[in-house]
Amino acid sequence: MRVVKVLKRDAEEVRRRLAAENIISKDYLIESDEKYVYIPVASDMHELPADNEMIEREMKKRRRGPHSLRDALGDDSVRAYDVIGDIAVIEIPDGLRDRENEIGETLLKLHKNLKCVFAKDSGVHGEYRIRGVRWLAGEKRTETLHREHGARFVVDVSKAYFSPRLSYERLRIARQVRDGENILALFGGVAPFPIVIARKKNVHAYSIEINPEGHKYALKNIELNKVGGRVTALCGDVREILKEKRFHQWADRIIMPLPKDAISFLPYVVHTAKKGCIIHVYAFCEKGKLGALEQEILRLLGRPAEIIYSRRVRTYSPEVDQFVFDIKVLE
C-alpha cells in the first residue's frame, strides 16, 4: 500500500491538504507510531508535501460497512463536499435530486460531528461571492463555528464566502510571514487569512471585504480571536479603498484569494506594494495554459516582478484547475 510518511507534528496539516485533493484512501486506516503518521493514498500525488516521503507499507483495512456516501448510496457520483464547522455543504448531481434528503441524512450518520447538511443551490456568484444553499437534513441553521490552526471563525454559509479548502494555503502563507510585516488581505471575507497570520506573528494587517455581511463576521472573528491590535477590517471595494495615500507602497505582503478574477484587480493593487513585496494571487487556469496565464499576470502587474512559486490548489472542473502564484515585486 502506498502511504505518505509524515512527522507527527506535521500530520494534521498534511492530512488536510491530502483530503482537500481527495486522494486519501478510504479503504485503509491512518496509522501512527511514536514518531510518524502513515496516511494511505489512493492515487499518485500532484506534489508531495515538503519533508515527507512516499513509501510502501502494509496497512489495516477499514471495517466493511458504509463509511462513505458511495458505499451507503451505491452511487459514486457524489464525492466531494465542504465541512465548515458542524455544517456540510454538498453538490447534488441532477440525477440524484430525488435522493438529496437521503444523502443529507446519510452524511449525518457517517459523521457524528455534523449537525446540518445543505446542498449547493447555485455557484458562487455576484460581487459579494454568495452561494445559495438549501436545507437537506439536521438542524435548520446556517451559522456555525469553524476551527482551523488554533483560530475560530463564526461563519454563515448563506451570507458570506468561506472555503475550508484553503486551510493549507492559510498556514503555508502564515509560515512565510515575518514579525513586523504590513499585510493586505483583499477580498478578505470573514478574515481567515489575516487572523491565522496574526495569531502567529506580530503584524499589521487590513482585511478588505465588499460584502457587508462578510465584513460583519470579520469584525466578530477579529474580536473572538483577540487580534484587534493587529488586524483591521474595512468594508468596501478594494479599488476605491486602496486609492488612499496611506496604502501607497505600504504592503510587504498582499493576499488575493479571488480565483475567478483576482488578476484583473492587479493594476489597482500593485501601487500598494513595497519593493520586495510578495503577492499571493489565486486564479483559475485551463489545462495546458499555465504559461500563458503566468505571462498575463506579470503583464497586468506592470512592475518588474517574478513568479517565485506556484502550485495547483485544487481541481475546479475536468478542464480547469485553481492555482496560487507567489510573486515578488523587484522594483
C-alpha positions in Angstrom: 0.0 0.0 0.0 1.4 3.4 -0.9 1.4 5.8 2.1 2.7 9.3 2.9 5.1 9.1 5.9 4.9 12.3 7.9 6.3 13.5 11.2 3.6 13.7 13.9 3.9 17.5 14.3 3.0 18.0 10.6 0.5 15.2 10.3 -2.8 17.3 10.6 -1.6 19.9 8.1 -0.6 17.2 5.6 -3.9 15.2 6.2 -6.0 18.3 5.5 -4.1 19.0 2.3 -4.4 15.4 1.0 -8.1 15.4 2.0 -8.6 18.7 0.0 -7.1 16.9 -3.1 -9.4 13.9 -2.4 -6.6 11.3 -2.6 -6.6 9.7 0.9 -7.6 6.1 0.5 -11.0 5.4 2.2 -10.3 1.7 2.3 -7.4 1.8 4.8 -6.9 3.3 8.3 -4.4 6.1 9.0 -1.8 4.6 11.4 1.0 6.0 13.5 4.0 5.1 15.7 6.0 7.1 18.2 7.4 9.4 15.6 5.5 9.2 12.3 1.9 9.1 10.9 1.2 7.0 7.9 -1.5 8.2 5.5 -2.7 5.8 2.8 -3.2 7.4 -0.6 -5.5 6.2 -3.3 -3.6 7.8 -6.2 -0.3 9.5 -7.1 0.1 13.0 -5.7 0.5 16.1 -7.8 3.1 17.4 -5.4 4.5 15.6 -2.3 4.4 17.9 0.8 7.9 19.1 1.8 10.0 17.0 4.2 7.8 13.9 3.7 8.2 10.7 1.7 6.1 8.2 -0.2 6.7 4.6 1.0 5.2 1.1 0.7 3.7 -0.3 3.9 1.1 -2.8 4.9 -1.9 -1.0 6.3 -5.0 -2.2 8.2 -8.2 -2.2 6.2 -11.2 -0.3 7.4 -14.1 -2.5 8.6 -16.5 -3.1 5.9 -19.8 -1.3 6.1 -20.8 2.1 4.8 -18.0 4.5 5.5 -18.7 6.8 2.6 -21.6 8.1 0.5 -20.5 5.8 -2.3 -20.9 2.7 -0.1 -24.1 3.9 1.6 -25.9 5.0 -1.6 -24.4 2.6 -4.1 -23.5 5.6 -6.3 -20.1 7.3 -6.7 -21.3 10.5 -8.4 -21.4 12.3 -5.1 -17.8 12.6 -3.9 -16.7 16.0 -2.6 -18.3 18.2 0.0 -17.2 21.0 2.2 -17.3 20.8 6.0 -17.5 24.2 7.7 -17.7 23.8 11.5 -20.6 21.3 12.0 -22.2 22.1 8.6 -21.7 20.1 5.4 -22.3 21.8 2.1 -22.6 19.3 -0.8 -23.2 19.5 -4.5 -26.1 17.2 -5.6 -26.0 15.9 -9.2 -29.2 16.4 -11.2 -29.7 12.7 -11.4 -29.8 12.4 -7.6 -32.1 15.3 -6.7 -34.8 12.9 -5.7 -32.5 11.4 -3.1 -31.0 14.5 -1.7 -32.7 14.3 1.7 -31.5 10.7 2.0 -28.0 11.9 1.1 -28.2 14.5 3.8 -29.4 12.0 6.4 -26.6 9.6 5.4 -24.0 12.2 5.9 -25.2 12.9 9.4 -25.0 9.2 10.2 -21.5 8.8 8.7 -20.1 11.9 10.5 -21.2 12.4 14.1 -19.6 15.8 14.2 -22.1 17.1 11.6 -25.3 18.8 12.7 -26.6 20.3 9.5 -26.4 19.4 5.8 -27.1 21.8 3.0 -27.0 21.4 -0.8 -25.3 24.0 -3.1 -28.3 25.7 -4.7 -26.0 27.8 -7.0 -22.4 28.5 -7.7 -20.6 31.4 -6.0 -21.8 34.5 -7.8 -22.0 38.2 -7.7 -19.6 40.7 -6.2 -20.5 39.5 -2.7 -19.5 35.9 -3.6 -22.6 34.4 -2.2 -23.6 30.8 -2.7 -27.3 29.8 -2.5 -27.9 26.8 -0.2 -30.9 24.6 0.6 -31.5 22.6 3.7 -31.3 18.8 3.4 -31.0 17.4 6.9 -30.3 18.1 10.5 -30.7 21.4 12.3 -32.1 24.3 10.2 -29.4 26.9 10.7 -26.7 28.3 8.5 -24.3 29.8 11.1 -21.5 27.7 12.6 -18.2 27.9 14.4 -15.3 26.7 12.4 -11.9 25.9 13.9 -8.6 26.0 12.0 -4.9 26.3 13.0 -5.9 27.4 16.5 -8.2 30.1 15.3 -12.0 30.2 15.5 -14.3 31.6 12.8 -18.0 32.3 13.1 -19.4 31.8 9.6 -22.8 31.9 8.0 -22.6 29.7 4.9 -25.6 31.5 3.2 -24.3 35.1 3.8 -20.5 35.1 3.4 -17.9 33.3 1.4 -15.6 30.9 3.3 -13.6 28.0 1.8 -12.2 25.3 4.2 -10.2 24.1 1.1 -7.8 27.0 1.6 -6.8 25.8 5.1 -3.4 24.6 3.8 -2.8 27.9 2.0 -3.6 29.9 5.1 -1.0 28.0 7.1 1.5 28.0 4.2 1.5 31.8 3.9 1.4 32.3 7.7 4.7 30.4 7.9 6.3 32.7 5.5 5.4 35.9 7.3 7.9 37.7 9.5 7.2 39.9 12.5 6.6 43.5 11.6 5.1 42.9 8.1 2.3 45.1 6.7 -0.3 42.8 5.1 -3.2 43.5 2.8 -5.8 40.6 2.7 -8.0 41.6 -0.2 -11.5 40.0 -0.8 -11.0 39.1 2.9 -14.4 37.5 3.6 -14.7 36.7 7.3 -10.9 37.4 7.7 -9.4 33.9 7.9 -6.1 34.7 6.2 -5.1 37.7 8.4 -6.4 36.1 11.6 -4.4 32.9 11.1 -1.3 35.0 10.4 -1.9 37.5 13.3 -2.3 34.6 15.8 1.2 33.5 14.9 3.1 36.8 14.1 3.2 40.4 15.2 1.9 42.1 12.0 -0.3 45.0 10.9 -3.0 43.7 8.5 -6.0 45.0 6.8 -8.8 42.7 5.7 -10.9 44.4 3.0 -14.3 42.9 2.0 -17.1 44.4 -0.1 -19.9 42.2 1.3 -21.4 43.9 4.4 -22.3 40.5 5.9 -18.8 39.2 5.4 -17.4 42.4 7.0 -19.7 41.9 10.0 -18.4 38.4 10.6 -14.8 39.6 10.1 -15.3 42.1 12.9 -16.7 39.3 15.1 -13.8 37.0 14.3 -11.2 39.6 15.0 -12.7 40.1 18.4 -13.2 36.4 19.0 -9.5 35.7 18.2 -8.2 38.7 20.2 -6.2 40.1 17.3 -7.8 43.6 17.2 -4.5 45.3 17.6 -3.1 43.5 14.6 -6.0 43.1 12.1 -8.3 45.9 10.9 -11.4 45.1 8.9 -12.5 47.5 6.2 -15.8 47.3 4.2 -15.8 48.4 0.6 -14.4 48.0 -2.9 -10.6 47.4 -2.8 -10.2 49.5 -6.0 -11.6 52.5 -4.1 -10.1 51.9 -0.6 -6.6 51.3 -1.9 -6.6 54.8 -3.5 -6.0 56.2 -0.1 -2.5 57.7 0.3 -1.8 55.6 3.4 -1.6 52.5 1.3 1.0 53.8 -1.3 3.9 51.4 -1.2 2.8 50.2 2.2 2.4 46.5 1.9 5.1 43.8 2.5 2.6 41.1 1.5 -0.7 41.1 -0.4 -3.1 38.1 -0.4 -5.7 37.9 -3.2 -7.9 34.7 -2.8 -10.4 35.5 -5.5 -9.7 32.9 -8.2 -12.4 33.9 -10.6 -10.9 37.3 -11.5 -8.3 38.4 -8.9 -5.7 39.0 -11.6 -7.9 41.7 -13.1 -7.5 43.7 -9.9 -3.7 43.6 -10.1 -3.4 47.0 -11.8 -5.5 48.6 -8.9 -3.3 46.9 -6.3 0.3 46.9 -7.4 1.0 50.5 -6.3 0.5 49.5 -2.7 3.4 47.1 -2.9 6.9 47.9 -1.5 9.9 46.7 -3.3 10.3 43.1 -2.3 6.6 42.7 -1.6 5.2 39.2 -2.0 1.8 38.9 -3.7 -0.2 35.7 -3.4 -2.7 35.6 -6.1 -5.2 32.8 -6.9 -6.5 32.1 -10.3 -8.4 29.5 -12.4 -6.3 28.1 -15.3 -7.4 25.9 -18.2 -5.5 22.8 -18.8 -2.3 23.5 -20.8 -2.4 27.2 -20.4 -0.4 27.8 -17.3 2.5 29.5 -19.1 0.1 32.0 -20.8 -1.6 32.8 -17.5 1.8 33.5 -15.8 2.7 35.9 -18.6 -0.6 37.7 -18.3 -0.2 38.1 -14.5 3.2 39.7 -15.0 1.9 41.9 -17.7 -1.0 43.1 -15.5 1.3 43.9 -12.7 3.1 46.5 -14.8 6.2 46.5 -12.5 9.3 44.4 -12.6 8.4 41.1 -10.8 9.0 37.4 -10.9 6.9 34.4 -10.0 8.8 32.6 -7.3 6.4 29.8 -6.6 3.2 28.3 -7.9 1.1 25.2 -7.2 -2.2 23.7 -8.1 -4.5 24.3 -5.2 -7.4 22.0 -6.4 -9.2 20.8 -9.4 -12.2 23.0 -10.2 -13.6 21.1 -13.1 -12.3 18.5 -15.6 -10.8 21.3 -17.7 -9.9 23.9 -15.1 -7.6 23.9 -12.0 -7.2 26.5 -9.3 -3.6 27.7 -8.9 -1.8 30.0 -6.5 1.1 32.2 -7.6 3.6 33.8 -5.3 5.0 36.9 -7.0 7.9 39.0 -5.8 7.9 42.7 -6.8 11.5 43.5 -7.8 11.4 47.3 -8.1 
